Amino acid sequence: MLGLGEEKDEVFRAIEEIRDAKVDIITLGQYLQPTRKHLPVKRFIPLEEFEEYRIFAENLGFRHVESSPLVRSSYHAEKHIL
């Protein structure tokens, strides 16, 4: 989940580390504050930035990448597990 104060370079580094761990599917989505008791959104990530992360992850060799504001960990999962 993005939007909790992370910097772009931190996201790129995390994507690299996830791939180095031999993970081959990654999902990147926007954090949305579920209630007032939860952490607030620090920043709404622009669509263009989600696209940057998608391209970067694909170039690292991820088998599948979902990267957009409403993506959650199970987003289209049934299409990519076989």
Beta strands, then each sheet from edge to edge (+ up, - down):
strand 1: 25-28
strand 2: 64-67
sheet 1: 1+ 2+
end
